[in-house]
Amino acid sequence: MAQRVSGIPSSPSLEPAASSRTRAMVAVLAGATLWGLSGTAAQQLMQVHGVEPGWLVTTRMLASGAVLLIACRWLAPGTDPRSVWQDRHGRLQLVVFALGGLVGVQYSYMASIALGNAATATFLQYLGPAFVTVYEVVRLQRRPRPREFLALLLAVVGTLLLATGGSLQRLAVPAGAVAWGLFSALALAFYTLSGAGLMRRWNAVVVIGWGMLVGGVGFMPLAPVWEAAGAQWNGTSLLLLAFVVVGGTLLAFTLYLTSLRHLPASQTSLLACMEPLAAAASAALLLRVPFTAAMAAGGACILATVILLAGGRGATGG
């Protein structure tokens, strides 16, 4: 759920055996599926059990950050989690990444789910690479390449189909859900650009772990973890919360990082497109969320956007 690892090159190694590649492909598909399912679990928490998006963001970020830093010993052996704080420029980058990128992605994504559904929110968030491309085109003052132009065109068409369900006279999901979903894509683009330098210098587990923890602490004044008014806690809601934090963060992230050891980062980013597919399928099957053929076509356009842009960038994460 919006914790895709961006800008991390694959570890140099000899050509992996077929069995290692197969296991790596299964790992990244499983991780992406868990990301998608965690969005559906979050939808159930917010729409059925009365959990506020802000509270869920603060709780998830604090818990996930703490768990990732504790697990750093096993996920990134030999890495000192404190190293990023020993560099003044790195500290500033990390705070900007945490408060501007991670908090922005997390809250806007949850807000879009709360007003709409996990499938639409996840597909809209996948517009992030398109916004990165727009930024690069404007910053470098160049014309979009043919591949980029086609990808941006597909992004616009996909967004319209998802938002309207194929009818321009009405919205298939609330306007607020579309707005938050588009903001989530913008935040993901900022997350990608602001985090790339950090992840080239420090281990991704350390960067994401501290980013989540700092973001959770920074967001706490707006949504304190000790104020969960309206939430209905029982065995089901507690299990859903545990799945969002553990399954949708620690386990998914571990599987994704494991896959990077045996697959090019560009290939893992394409396989990670399973995330919105899992979100759409689980929301439709488990929560009975309507997902029309036109909306499915819109989702396919956005996935095609991701594939086109990933193919044009080579070994970069999604």
N, C-alpha and C positions, 0 to 999 in steps of 0.2 A: 504494500500500500504506500506508494510514493516514496519508498526508500530505495529506489533503483540506484545503483552505483554508477556514477558518471565519470568519464575521463580516466578510468583505470586501465592501463595496458595489461595484457596478459603476461604472465611470468615467462621469460624465455626458457625454452626447454626443447628437448628432442621431440620429433613427431610422436605423439602419444599413440599407444596401441588402440586398436579398435574397441576393445572392451572398456578402456578408460574413457574414450570419447563417448561411448554409449552411456556409461554411468554418469558422465558429466551432463549429457543432454537430459537424462532422466532427472538429475538433480535440479537443473535450472527450470525445467518444466514443473517440477514439484514445488519449487520455491515460488514461481510465478503464480501457480494455482493457489497456494496458500495466501499470497498477497490478495488475489481476487476474492477468495472466500472470506478473508478478514473484512473486506469492505461490506459484504453481505451481512456478516455478523454485527458490524457496527451499525448498519441500517436497522437491524432487529433491535439492538440496544436502544437506539434513539427513538424509533417510531413506535415500538411496542412497550418498552420498559421505561420510557420517560427520561433517559439519560441525555443531558445537555451536551451539544457538540464541544463546547469549550471545556467542560469538565473531562470529557473523554480524551481530548487532545492533551490537556495537562497531565492526566494520569498516565496515558500511554507513553508520552515522551519521557516523563520521569522514570517510570518503571523500565521502559525499553533501554533508555540510556544507561541506567544503573546495571541492568543485566548484561548489556553488551560490554561495558567496561570490566565487569567482573569476569565475563567469559573471554576477555581479551587474552588471558593467559593461555587458553586452549585454541582460540581462533587465530591468534597472531603471536605464536611463541617467540620469545626474544624481543618483543616490542615493549617499550616503556610507555605506558599511557600518559605519563606526565610530560613527555618530551615536547608536545605541541605547545605547552604553556611556558616553556623555557625560551621561546623565540617571541620577541615583542611584536613583530609583524604577523607572525602566525597566530598570536592571541587575538589580535584585532580581526584578522580574516575569519577566525573561528566564530567570534561573536556575531559578526555580520552574517555569516553563513547560517548560524543557528537561529538568530532572531528574524532575519530577513527571508532566508530560504526555507529552512525546515518548519518554522512556525507558520509561515505563510502557506506552504504546501499542506501541512497537516490541517490547519483550521479551515481553509477554503474547501478542501476535499470533504471533510466531515460535514461542513455546512451544506455543501451541494447534495450529499447523501441524505441528510436530514430533511431537506426540502423536496428532494426527488427520489432517486434510487441509486444503488451502488453501481449498476451497469452504466447508466448515462454519465455519472460522475467520473468513473474510471476512464471511459472512452474520451471524454472531454479533456481529462488531465493528460492524456496521451498526445494532445496537441502541443505539448511542451517543446519537442524538437522542432516543430514548425516555427514557433516563436524564436527559438535560438537561431534558426536560419534567417529569419527576418532581421534580427539584431545584427548578424554577421554581414548581411547584404548592406544594411544601412551604415554600419560602422566602417566597412571597407569601401563604401561608395562604389559598388559594382552592380552589374545586372545579375539577376538570378540565373543560374545555369538551367538548361532545359529540364534536368532531373528535379531541380529545386522548384522550378515554376510549376511543373506537373504536381509535385508533392503539395505545394501551397494551394493549388486549385482543388485538389482532392480534400485537403483539410477544410476548406470553406464549404464545399459540397457536403462533406461528412457532418460538419457541425449543423448545417441547415436541416439535413435529414434527421439527425438525432433530436434536434430541438423541436421540429415541427411534425415529425412522423410522416413526412411526405406531403403535408397540406400547409401551404403558406398562410392560410386563414386562421390558424390556431397553433398553440404550442402543445406538444405532446407531454411535456413536463413543465412544472412551474417556472416562470421567468427567473425567479431567484435562484433556482437550482442551476439553470444554464449560466447565469452571471457568475455564481460562485465556482462553477466548473471551469469557465474560461479564466477566471482569476487564478484558479489552481494550476492551470497550464502555464500562465505567466509566471507564477511563483516557482513552478518546476523548472522553467527556463532560467530563472535567476539562481535557483538552487544548483543547476548544472554548471552555470558559468562561474558562480562564486566558489563552488566546491572543487572545481577541477584542479586548481593550483594546490589546494590543501592536500588533496588525495594523491598528487604526484610526489609530495614531500613526506607525508605521513601515511601510516597504514589506514585503510578505509574503516576498519573496525574502530580504531581510535577516534577518527574524525566524526563518524556517525554517532558513536557512543557519547562523546563529549557534546556534540551538536544537539543531540536529543536532550541530554541532561541540562545544558545551558538554556535551551529553548523552553523546556518545561519550567525551569525556575523563573525565567523571564516572563512567561505567560501566566504564572500562578497568581499575580495580583488581579488579573482580569477574570480568572476562573480557578479559585482555590480548590484544592483537592478535598478539603474538609467541608465544602458546601456542595452537596449533591441533592438539592431540593427537587422533589418531584420524581426522583429515580425510584423504581420499584425493584428491590433486590430480593432475589430468590436463587435457588440452585441453578436455574437456566441462565439468568442474567449474569451470574458470577462466572459460569462456564464460558459464556460468550465473551466476557471481558478478558478472561484468561487466554482465550484463543486469539483475540485481537493483539494482546501484548506478546504472548509467547509464540504461538503458531504463525501469526502474521508479521512478526518482527524477527525474533531471535532465530527461529528455525528456518524461516524463509531466507533471511539474510545469510545464514550459514551455508545453506544449500547453494545460493547464488555465488558466494565467494568460492566455494569448493569447485564449482563448475569453471571458474576463470582459470584454474590451474591447468585445465586440459583443453579448453576451447578458446578461440579468439574472442575478445570482448564484443566485437561486432556481432558474432554469431549468438552469443548469450543474450544480447539486447533484442535480437529478433525472436529468439525462443521465449523471451520474457513477455512477448505479446500475448501469451497464454493468460496473463493477468486479467485484461478486460473480458476475454472470452469466458473465463471462470466466473468473473463477477456477473456477467450477463446470464450465464446458464444457471448459476445458483440462485440469483434473484428471481428468475422466471420460474424455476422448478420448486424452490423452497418457500419463497415469499409470494408467489403468484403475481409478480410484477409484469404487467403487459409490456411486451417488446415486439413491436410490429416488424414486418418485412422491410419497410422503409427505414426504420431505425437500425435494423441489422445491416442494411446496405450502407448507412451512414457510418456505423462502426467499422465496416470493412474498408471504407474510404480512408478512415483515420489510420487503421492498421497499415494500409498501403502507403500512407504518408510516412509512417515510421520506417517501413522497409526501404522505401526509396532513399530517405535521408541517411539511414544507417549504411546502406550500400555505397552512398557517395562519400561517406567520411572514413570508411575503412575501420580500423580497430579502435572504436570508441564505444563506450557504454551507452545504454539507452536511457 
